Amino acid sequence: MFPRFKFLSRAVHEEQESKHDGERNKYPLTEATLCTSLTLTVWRKSLLISCKGFTVIDSNGNLVYRVDNYIVHPNEIILMNASGNSVLTMRRSRKLGLVDSWFVYEGEMGKQSMNKSRESPVCCVKKRVNILDGKPKVQAYVYRVALDSDKRHAAFTVEGSYAHRTCKVLDEYKGAVAEIKRKEAISKDVSFGIEIFQLVVHPGFDPSFAMALVLLLDQMFS
């Protein structure tokens, strides 16, 4: 789907790296090597004191992703893995009028100057702003080509309500590739609210890219 988006999250699939190194260089994003759905718990809080961000853990309680202090640079967000290495960088675009748009890059920008190809965005994510377009459930569009503004060519759409933590990321065939869900407590006396929720990544979709969409939805609708 995205020819240049060929990596899998090392934080999630570290044990599979050597086995799938060749496959990662061959398959695009939606043909990744996830065999079963992956459920991550997302906490809308940084692990660092006095920082705003996100903490993401897997079903075993292991740290998978983290975002720290993005409020200092409101036009740039860096998604890091458990080791603190940059996985994706998201930058807000101010050149497209009132539309809330973000470009997504591999790694951390500013550290890839020797590799100009990585200075190009992987994709562009745009907030839906046309309330008269007949698609009330759509929250955002993901485009293959950064400058492509034709909604007919959106690679993915996000439908639902991020504010209520009930969203689905749909591919071109309206199949769900990732979902944002409220986290249900075992005890009826406990409620997680909207600060702690679940991100379910279905087979074949990149979990780091799914988490990037969560971060952008939070910017657009919080």
PyRosetta script that sets phi, psi and omega in degrees:
from pyrosetta import init, pose_from_sequence

init()
pose = pose_from_sequence("MFPRFKFLSRAVHEEQESKHDGERNKYPLTEATLCTSLTLTVWRKSLLISCKGFTVIDSNGNLVYRVDNYIVHPNEIILMNASGNSVLTMRRSRKLGLVDSWFVYEGEMGKQSMNKSRESPVCCVKKRVNILDGKPKVQAYVYRVALDSDKRHAAFTVEGSYAHRTCKVLDEYKGAVAEIKRKEAISKDVSFGIEIFQLVVHPGFDPSFAMALVLLLDQMFS")
pose.set_psi(1, -48.8)
pose.set_omega(1, 172.5)
pose.set_phi(2, -114.9)
pose.set_psi(2, 101.8)
pose.set_omega(2, -173.6)
pose.set_phi(3, -55.7)
pose.set_psi(3, -29.4)
pose.set_omega(3, -175.5)
pose.set_phi(4, -92.0)
pose.set_psi(4, -5.9)
pose.set_omega(4, -177.9)
pose.set_phi(5, -95.6)
pose.set_psi(5, 78.5)
pose.set_omega(5, -168.9)
pose.set_phi(6, -108.6)
pose.set_psi(6, 4.7)
pose.set_omega(6, -176.4)
pose.set_phi(7, -101.7)
pose.set_psi(7, 157.8)
pose.set_omega(7, 171.6)
pose.set_phi(8, -109.5)
pose.set_psi(8, 161.0)
pose.set_omega(8, 179.9)
pose.set_phi(9, -66.7)
pose.set_psi(9, 117.0)
pose.set_omega(9, 178.5)
pose.set_phi(10, -68.5)
pose.set_psi(10, -28.0)
pose.set_omega(10, 179.6)
pose.set_phi(11, -66.1)
pose.set_psi(11, -30.3)
pose.set_omega(11, -178.0)
pose.set_phi(12, -93.1)
pose.set_psi(12, -35.0)
pose.set_omega(12, -172.0)
pose.set_phi(13, -120.1)
pose.set_psi(13, 35.7)
pose.set_omega(13, -175.9)
pose.set_phi(14, -58.5)
pose.set_psi(14, -37.3)
pose.set_omega(14, -177.0)
pose.set_phi(15, -72.0)
pose.set_psi(15, -13.6)
pose.set_omega(15, -178.0)
pose.set_phi(16, -101.7)
pose.set_psi(16, 2.4)
pose.set_omega(16, -171.5)
pose.set_phi(17, -59.4)
pose.set_psi(17, -52.1)
pose.set_omega(17, -175.4)
pose.set_phi(18, -65.9)
pose.set_psi(18, -34.0)
pose.set_omega(18, -177.7)
pose.set_phi(19, -69.4)
pose.set_psi(19, -36.2)
pose.set_omega(19, -172.2)
pose.set_phi(20, -110.0)
pose.set_psi(20, 13.0)
pose.set_omega(20, -179.8)
pose.set_phi(21, -55.6)
pose.set_psi(21, -45.1)
pose.set_omega(21, 179.8)
pose.set_phi(22, -66.3)
pose.set_psi(22, -40.2)
pose.set_omega(22, -179.4)
pose.set_phi(23, -67.0)
pose.set_psi(23, -35.5)
pose.set_omega(23, -179.1)
pose.set_phi(24, -64.1)
pose.set_psi(24, -31.7)
pose.set_omega(24, 179.4)
pose.set_phi(25, -78.5)
pose.set_psi(25, -10.3)
pose.set_omega(25, -175.3)
pose.set_phi(26, -105.8)
pose.set_psi(26, -34.1)
pose.set_omega(26, -173.0)
pose.set_phi(27, -100.3)
pose.set_psi(27, 141.0)
pose.set_omega(27, 174.2)
pose.set_phi(28, -79.3)
pose.set_psi(28, -175.4)
pose.set_omega(28, -171.2)
pose.set_phi(29, -52.5)
pose.set_psi(29, -52.4)
pose.set_omega(29, -173.0)
pose.set_phi(30, -82.4)
pose.set_psi(30, 8.0)
pose.set_omega(30, 174.0)
pose.set_phi(31, -118.9)
pose.set_psi(31, 35.6)
pose.set_omega(31, -179.9)
pose.set_phi(32, -72.0)
pose.set_psi(32, -178.6)
pose.set_omega(32, -169.0)
pose.set_phi(33, -101.8)
pose.set_psi(33, 17.1)
pose.set_omega(33, 173.3)
pose.set_phi(34, -66.6)
pose.set_psi(34, 124.8)
pose.set_omega(34, -178.6)
pose.set_phi(35, -96.7)
pose.set_psi(35, -25.0)
pose.set_omega(35, 178.5)
pose.set_phi(36, -134.3)
pose.set_psi(36, 163.4)
pose.set_omega(36, 178.7)
pose.set_phi(37, -65.0)
pose.set_psi(37, 143.6)
pose.set_omega(37, -179.5)
pose.set_phi(38, -113.3)
pose.set_psi(38, 126.0)
pose.set_omega(38, 179.5)
pose.set_phi(39, -109.6)
pose.set_psi(39, 119.8)
pose.set_omega(39, 179.4)
pose.set_phi(40, -112.7)
pose.set_psi(40, 145.3)
pose.set_omega(40, 173.9)
pose.set_phi(41, -98.3)
pose.set_psi(41, 125.1)
pose.set_omega(41, -177.1)
pose.set_phi(42, -108.1)
pose.set_psi(42, 123.8)
pose.set_omega(42, 177.9)
pose.set_phi(43, -111.6)
pose.set_psi(43, 122.2)
pose.set_omega(43, -176.8)
pose.set_phi(44, -80.9)
pose.set_psi(44, 64.4)
pose.set_omega(44, -178.2)
pose.set_phi(45, -161.1)
pose.set_psi(45, 138.8)
pose.set_omega(45, 176.7)
pose.set_phi(46, -80.4)
pose.set_psi(46, 151.7)
pose.set_omega(46, 175.0)
pose.set_phi(47, -75.3)
pose.set_psi(47, -16.2)
pose.set_omega(47, -179.3)
pose.set_phi(48, -90.3)
pose.set_psi(48, 137.6)
pose.set_omega(48, 179.5)
pose.set_phi(49, -65.1)
pose.set_psi(49, 137.9)
pose.set_omega(49, 177.4)
pose.set_phi(50, 67.0)
pose.set_psi(50, 17.7)
pose.set_omega(50, 176.5)
pose.set_phi(51, -113.7)
pose.set_psi(51, 147.4)
pose.set_omega(51, 173.9)
pose.set_phi(52, -99.3)
pose.set_psi(52, 141.9)
pose.set_omega(52, -179.8)
pose.set_phi(53, 172.0)
pose.set_psi(53, -152.5)
pose.set_omega(53, -177.7)
pose.set_phi(54, -139.0)
pose.set_psi(54, 151.2)
pose.set_omega(54, 173.2)
pose.set_phi(55, -129.8)
pose.set_psi(55, 130.8)
pose.set_omega(55, -176.1)
pose.set_phi(56, -125.8)
pose.set_psi(56, 128.1)
pose.set_omega(56, -180.0)
pose.set_phi(57, -126.2)
pose.set_psi(57, 158.1)
pose.set_omega(57, 178.5)
pose.set_phi(58, -92.9)
pose.set_psi(58, -173.4)
pose.set_omega(58, -175.4)
pose.set_phi(59, -68.8)
pose.set_psi(59, -15.1)
pose.set_omega(59, 178.1)
pose.set_phi(60, -96.5)
pose.set_psi(60, 3.6)
pose.set_omega(60, -179.7)
pose.set_phi(61, 84.2)
pose.set_psi(61, 10.3)
pose.set_omega(61, 179.7)
pose.set_phi(62, -84.6)
pose.set_psi(62, 140.0)
pose.set_omega(62, 176.2)
pose.set_phi(63, -68.2)
pose.set_psi(63, 130.9)
pose.set_omega(63, -178.6)
pose.set_phi(64, -113.2)
pose.set_psi(64, -51.9)
pose.set_omega(64, 179.9)
pose.set_phi(65, -133.8)
pose.set_psi(65, 160.2)
pose.set_omega(65, 176.0)
pose.set_phi(66, -151.9)
pose.set_psi(66, 149.1)
pose.set_omega(66, 174.1)
pose.set_phi(67, -134.2)
pose.set_psi(67, 127.9)
pose.set_omega(67, -176.7)
pose.set_phi(68, -126.9)
pose.set_psi(68, 128.1)
pose.set_omega(68, 167.3)
pose.set_phi(69, 62.3)
pose.set_psi(69, 33.7)
pose.set_omega(69, 179.3)
pose.set_phi(70, -68.2)
pose.set_psi(70, -13.7)
pose.set_omega(70, 179.6)
pose.set_phi(71, -65.9)
pose.set_psi(71, -23.5)
pose.set_omega(71, 178.6)
pose.set_phi(72, -67.3)
pose.set_psi(72, -35.0)
pose.set_omega(72, 177.7)
pose.set_phi(73, -122.3)
pose.set_psi(73, 81.8)
pose.set_omega(73, -173.5)
pose.set_phi(74, -63.5)
pose.set_psi(74, -15.9)
pose.set_omega(74, -179.9)
pose.set_phi(75, -99.5)
pose.set_psi(75, 7.3)
pose.set_omega(75, 178.7)
pose.set_phi(76, -146.4)
pose.set_psi(76, 133.2)
pose.set_omega(76, 177.1)
pose.set_phi(77, -129.1)
pose.set_psi(77, 135.1)
pose.set_omega(77, 178.3)
pose.set_phi(78, -116.6)
pose.set_psi(78, 121.1)
pose.set_omega(78, 174.8)
pose.set_phi(79, -89.8)
pose.set_psi(79, 122.4)
pose.set_omega(79, -178.6)
pose.set_phi(80, -111.9)
pose.set_psi(80, 155.7)
pose.set_omega(80, 173.8)
pose.set_phi(81, -86.1)
pose.set_psi(81, -173.8)
pose.set_omega(81, -175.3)
pose.set_phi(82, -62.2)
pose.set_psi(82, -27.4)
pose.set_omega(82, -178.7)
pose.set_phi(83, -85.2)
pose.set_psi(83, -3.4)
pose.set_omega(83, -179.2)
pose.set_phi(84, 88.3)
pose.set_psi(84, 8.3)
pose.set_omega(84, 177.1)
pose.set_phi(85, -83.2)
pose.set_psi(85, 141.2)
pose.set_omega(85, -177.9)
pose.set_phi(86, -72.3)
pose.set_psi(86, 129.7)
pose.set_omega(86, 178.6)
pose.set_phi(87, -101.9)
pose.set_psi(87, -49.8)
pose.set_omega(87, -179.9)
pose.set_phi(88, -140.9)
pose.set_psi(88, 146.8)
pose.set_omega(88, 173.5)
pose.set_phi(89, -118.4)
pose.set_psi(89, 133.6)
pose.set_omega(89, 178.6)
pose.set_phi(90, -117.4)
pose.set_psi(90, 128.8)
pose.set_omega(90, -179.1)
pose.set_phi(91, -124.7)
pose.set_psi(91, 133.0)
pose.set_omega(91, 178.2)
pose.set_phi(92, -74.5)
pose.set_psi(92, 139.5)
pose.set_omega(92, 177.2)
pose.set_phi(93, -99.2)
pose.set_psi(93, 130.0)
pose.set_omega(93, 178.2)
pose.set_phi(94, -105.4)
pose.set_psi(94, 9.8)
pose.set_omega(94, -174.8)
pose.set_phi(95, -99.5)
pose.set_psi(95, 0.8)
pose.set_omega(95, -173.3)
pose.set_phi(96, -114.3)
pose.set_psi(96, 38.8)
pose.set_omega(96, 175.3)
pose.set_phi(97, 69.1)
pose.set_psi(97, -135.9)
pose.set_omega(97, -175.2)
pose.set_phi(98, -89.9)
pose.set_psi(98, -3.8)
pose.set_omega(98, -179.3)
pose.set_phi(99, -72.9)
pose.set_psi(99, 128.3)
pose.set_omega(99, 178.1)
pose.set_phi(100, -78.7)
pose.set_psi(100, 103.5)
pose.set_omega(100, -175.2)
pose.set_phi(101, -125.2)
pose.set_psi(101, 144.6)
pose.set_omega(101, 179.6)
pose.set_phi(102, -132.1)
pose.set_psi(102, 138.8)
pose.set_omega(102, 172.3)
pose.set_phi(103, -98.1)
pose.set_psi(103, 139.9)
pose.set_omega(103, -179.3)
pose.set_phi(104, -112.1)
pose.set_psi(104, 127.7)
pose.set_omega(104, -178.5)
pose.set_phi(105, -121.1)
pose.set_psi(105, 153.9)
pose.set_omega(105, 174.2)
pose.set_phi(106, -77.2)
pose.set_psi(106, 142.0)
pose.set_omega(106, 175.4)
pose.set_phi(107, 67.4)
pose.set_psi(107, -153.4)
pose.set_omega(107, -179.8)
pose.set_phi(108, -110.1)
pose.set_psi(108, 125.1)
pose.set_omega(108, -180.0)
pose.set_phi(109, -67.8)
pose.set_psi(109, 148.0)
pose.set_omega(109, -178.6)
pose.set_phi(110, 94.6)
pose.set_psi(110, -17.0)
pose.set_omega(110, 177.6)
pose.set_phi(111, -110.5)
pose.set_psi(111, 8.2)
pose.set_omega(111, -177.3)
pose.set_phi(112, -117.0)
pose.set_psi(112, 23.0)
pose.set_omega(112, -174.4)
pose.set_phi(113, -61.2)
pose.set_psi(113, -24.1)
pose.set_omega(113, 178.8)
pose.set_phi(114, -81.0)
pose.set_psi(114, -11.8)
pose.set_omega(114, -179.7)
pose.set_phi(115, -125.1)
pose.set_psi(115, 89.3)
pose.set_omega(115, -173.5)
pose.set_phi(116, -64.2)
pose.set_psi(116, -26.6)
pose.set_omega(116, -178.5)
pose.set_phi(117, -64.5)
pose.set_psi(117, -28.3)
pose.set_omega(117, -178.7)
pose.set_phi(118, -83.0)
pose.set_psi(118, -5.1)
pose.set_omega(118, 175.0)
pose.set_phi(119, -81.1)
pose.set_psi(119, -10.1)
pose.set_omega(119, 178.6)
pose.set_phi(120, -86.3)
pose.set_psi(120, 141.9)
pose.set_omega(120, -178.8)
pose.set_phi(121, -68.9)
pose.set_psi(121, 148.2)
pose.set_omega(121, 174.6)
pose.set_phi(122, -73.1)
pose.set_psi(122, -40.5)
pose.set_omega(122, -178.2)
pose.set_phi(123, -162.8)
pose.set_psi(123, 178.2)
pose.set_omega(123, 176.4)
pose.set_phi(124, -128.7)
pose.set_psi(124, 134.5)
pose.set_omega(124, 178.8)
pose.set_phi(125, -114.2)
pose.set_psi(125, 126.0)
pose.set_omega(125, -177.0)
pose.set_phi(126, -122.5)
pose.set_psi(126, 137.7)
pose.set_omega(126, 175.0)
pose.set_phi(127, -74.6)
pose.set_psi(127, 137.2)
pose.set_omega(127, 176.0)
pose.set_phi(128, -74.5)
pose.set_psi(128, 126.7)
pose.set_omega(128, -178.1)
pose.set_phi(129, -121.9)
pose.set_psi(129, -13.8)
pose.set_omega(129, -178.5)
pose.set_phi(130, -84.9)
pose.set_psi(130, 99.0)
pose.set_omega(130, -176.9)
pose.set_phi(131, -76.2)
pose.set_psi(131, -4.3)
pose.set_omega(131, -179.3)
pose.set_phi(132, -108.1)
pose.set_psi(132, 15.0)
pose.set_omega(132, -176.1)
pose.set_phi(133, -86.8)
pose.set_psi(133, 2.4)
pose.set_omega(133, 177.0)
pose.set_phi(134, 78.8)
pose.set_psi(134, 13.4)
pose.set_omega(134, -179.6)
pose.set_phi(135, -126.9)
pose.set_psi(135, 67.7)
pose.set_omega(135, -173.8)
pose.set_phi(136, -64.3)
pose.set_psi(136, -22.4)
pose.set_omega(136, -177.6)
pose.set_phi(137, -83.5)
pose.set_psi(137, -16.2)
pose.set_omega(137, -176.2)
pose.set_phi(138, -75.9)
pose.set_psi(138, 129.9)
pose.set_omega(138, 177.9)
pose.set_phi(139, -104.2)
pose.set_psi(139, -34.6)
pose.set_omega(139, -177.3)
pose.set_phi(140, -157.2)
pose.set_psi(140, 160.1)
pose.set_omega(140, 177.9)
pose.set_phi(141, -121.8)
pose.set_psi(141, 144.4)
pose.set_omega(141, 176.2)
pose.set_phi(142, -117.1)
pose.set_psi(142, 122.8)
pose.set_omega(142, -176.3)
pose.set_phi(143, -108.1)
pose.set_psi(143, 141.5)
pose.set_omega(143, 176.8)
pose.set_phi(144, -64.0)
pose.set_psi(144, -46.8)
pose.set_omega(144, -177.6)
pose.set_phi(145, -103.2)
pose.set_psi(145, 130.5)
pose.set_omega(145, -172.3)
pose.set_phi(146, -56.3)
pose.set_psi(146, -36.0)
pose.set_omega(146, -175.4)
pose.set_phi(147, -95.1)
pose.set_psi(147, 5.0)
pose.set_omega(147, -179.6)
pose.set_phi(148, -79.0)
pose.set_psi(148, 114.1)
pose.set_omega(148, -178.3)
pose.set_phi(149, -106.7)
pose.set_psi(149, 7.7)
pose.set_omega(149, -179.1)
pose.set_phi(150, -84.8)
pose.set_psi(150, 112.5)
pose.set_omega(150, -176.3)
pose.set_phi(151, -62.4)
pose.set_psi(151, -20.2)
pose.set_omega(151, 179.5)
pose.set_phi(152, -67.6)
pose.set_psi(152, -20.6)
pose.set_omega(152, -177.8)
pose.set_phi(153, -106.7)
pose.set_psi(153, 17.6)
pose.set_omega(153, 176.8)
pose.set_phi(154, -64.6)
pose.set_psi(154, 130.9)
pose.set_omega(154, 179.1)
pose.set_phi(155, -73.2)
pose.set_psi(155, -36.1)
pose.set_omega(155, 178.6)
pose.set_phi(156, -141.5)
pose.set_psi(156, 153.0)
pose.set_omega(156, 171.0)
pose.set_phi(157, -126.6)
pose.set_psi(157, 150.0)
pose.set_omega(157, 176.7)
pose.set_phi(158, -110.8)
pose.set_psi(158, 121.9)
pose.set_omega(158, -178.7)
pose.set_phi(159, -120.5)
pose.set_psi(159, 152.8)
pose.set_omega(159, 177.9)
pose.set_phi(160, 119.2)
pose.set_psi(160, -141.3)
pose.set_omega(160, -179.1)
pose.set_phi(161, -144.4)
pose.set_psi(161, 106.8)
pose.set_omega(161, 177.0)
pose.set_phi(162, -65.4)
pose.set_psi(162, -34.7)
pose.set_omega(162, -179.7)
pose.set_phi(163, -57.4)
pose.set_psi(163, -32.6)
pose.set_omega(163, 178.8)
pose.set_phi(164, -99.7)
pose.set_psi(164, 4.2)
pose.set_omega(164, 179.9)
pose.set_phi(165, 58.2)
pose.set_psi(165, 45.9)
pose.set_omega(165, 174.9)
pose.set_phi(166, -136.1)
pose.set_psi(166, 86.1)
pose.set_omega(166, -177.4)
pose.set_phi(167, -130.8)
pose.set_psi(167, 153.7)
pose.set_omega(167, 172.1)
pose.set_phi(168, -130.6)
pose.set_psi(168, 138.5)
pose.set_omega(168, 172.0)
pose.set_phi(169, -97.0)
pose.set_psi(169, 119.0)
pose.set_omega(169, -175.5)
pose.set_phi(170, -110.5)
pose.set_psi(170, 141.6)
pose.set_omega(170, 175.7)
pose.set_phi(171, -84.1)
pose.set_psi(171, -172.6)
pose.set_omega(171, -176.3)
pose.set_phi(172, -63.4)
pose.set_psi(172, -21.8)
pose.set_omega(172, -178.8)
pose.set_phi(173, -99.9)
pose.set_psi(173, 14.6)
pose.set_omega(173, 178.5)
pose.set_phi(174, 66.4)
pose.set_psi(174, 22.6)
pose.set_omega(174, 174.3)
pose.set_phi(175, -90.3)
pose.set_psi(175, 138.8)
pose.set_omega(175, -179.0)
pose.set_phi(176, -76.4)
pose.set_psi(176, 126.3)
pose.set_omega(176, 177.4)
pose.set_phi(177, -108.1)
pose.set_psi(177, -17.9)
pose.set_omega(177, 176.2)
pose.set_phi(178, -159.6)
pose.set_psi(178, 154.5)
pose.set_omega(178, -178.4)
pose.set_phi(179, -140.9)
pose.set_psi(179, 144.6)
pose.set_omega(179, 171.8)
pose.set_phi(180, -107.7)
pose.set_psi(180, 125.8)
pose.set_omega(180, -175.3)
pose.set_phi(181, -133.3)
pose.set_psi(181, 153.5)
pose.set_omega(181, 171.8)
pose.set_phi(182, -67.3)
pose.set_psi(182, 141.6)
pose.set_omega(182, 178.2)
pose.set_phi(183, -87.2)
pose.set_psi(183, 124.0)
pose.set_omega(183, -178.3)
pose.set_phi(184, -90.7)
pose.set_psi(184, 132.9)
pose.set_omega(184, 178.1)
pose.set_phi(185, -84.8)
pose.set_psi(185, 150.1)
pose.set_omega(185, 177.7)
pose.set_phi(186, -66.8)
pose.set_psi(186, -40.1)
pose.set_omega(186, 179.2)
pose.set_phi(187, -93.0)
pose.set_psi(187, 137.6)
pose.set_omega(187, 179.2)
pose.set_phi(188, -69.7)
pose.set_psi(188, -15.7)
pose.set_omega(188, -178.9)
pose.set_phi(189, -86.5)
pose.set_psi(189, -3.1)
pose.set_omega(189, -178.6)
pose.set_phi(190, -114.4)
pose.set_psi(190, 135.2)
pose.set_omega(190, 177.4)
pose.set_phi(191, -131.3)
pose.set_psi(191, 131.2)
pose.set_omega(191, 179.6)
pose.set_phi(192, -84.4)
pose.set_psi(192, -15.1)
pose.set_omega(192, -177.9)
pose.set_phi(193, 66.4)
pose.set_psi(193, -147.7)
pose.set_omega(193, -178.3)
pose.set_phi(194, -107.9)
pose.set_psi(194, -0.9)
pose.set_omega(194, -179.5)
pose.set_phi(195, -81.4)
pose.set_psi(195, -22.8)
pose.set_omega(195, 176.5)
pose.set_phi(196, -124.3)
pose.set_psi(196, 122.2)
pose.set_omega(196, -177.2)
pose.set_phi(197, -147.5)
pose.set_psi(197, 179.6)
pose.set_omega(197, -176.7)
pose.set_phi(198, -112.2)
pose.set_psi(198, 144.6)
pose.set_omega(198, 171.7)
pose.set_phi(199, -118.1)
pose.set_psi(199, 114.4)
pose.set_omega(199, -179.8)
pose.set_phi(200, -103.1)
pose.set_psi(200, 120.5)
pose.set_omega(200, -178.9)
pose.set_phi(201, -108.6)
pose.set_psi(201, 120.6)
pose.set_omega(201, -176.9)
pose.set_phi(202, -83.4)
pose.set_psi(202, 159.9)
pose.set_omega(202, -177.4)
pose.set_phi(203, -54.0)
pose.set_psi(203, 135.4)
pose.set_omega(203, 177.2)
pose.set_phi(204, 94.6)
pose.set_psi(204, -6.7)
pose.set_omega(204, -179.8)
pose.set_phi(205, -109.3)
pose.set_psi(205, 145.0)
pose.set_omega(205, -175.8)
pose.set_phi(206, -78.9)
pose.set_psi(206, 120.0)
pose.set_omega(206, -177.4)
pose.set_phi(207, -63.9)
pose.set_psi(207, -32.0)
pose.set_omega(207, 179.1)
pose.set_phi(208, -68.8)
pose.set_psi(208, -37.4)
pose.set_omega(208, 177.6)
pose.set_phi(209, -69.3)
pose.set_psi(209, -37.0)
pose.set_omega(209, 176.3)
pose.set_phi(210, -61.7)
pose.set_psi(210, -40.8)
pose.set_omega(210, 178.8)
pose.set_phi(211, -68.7)
pose.set_psi(211, -34.8)
pose.set_omega(211, 176.4)
pose.set_phi(212, -60.4)
pose.set_psi(212, -39.4)
pose.set_omega(212, 178.0)
pose.set_phi(213, -65.0)
pose.set_psi(213, -36.7)
pose.set_omega(213, 176.7)
pose.set_phi(214, -60.1)
pose.set_psi(214, -45.9)
pose.set_omega(214, -178.8)
pose.set_phi(215, -62.1)
pose.set_psi(215, -40.2)
pose.set_omega(215, -178.6)
pose.set_phi(216, -72.4)
pose.set_psi(216, -37.9)
pose.set_omega(216, 175.6)
pose.set_phi(217, -62.5)
pose.set_psi(217, -36.7)
pose.set_omega(217, 178.6)
pose.set_phi(218, -65.1)
pose.set_psi(218, -37.4)
pose.set_omega(218, 177.1)
pose.set_phi(219, -67.6)
pose.set_psi(219, -37.8)
pose.set_omega(219, -175.2)
pose.set_phi(220, -78.7)
pose.set_psi(220, -31.9)
pose.set_omega(220, -169.3)
pose.set_phi(221, -125.9)
pose.set_psi(221, 13.3)
pose.set_omega(221, 177.9)
pose.set_phi(222, -109.1)
pose.dump_pdb("model.pdb")
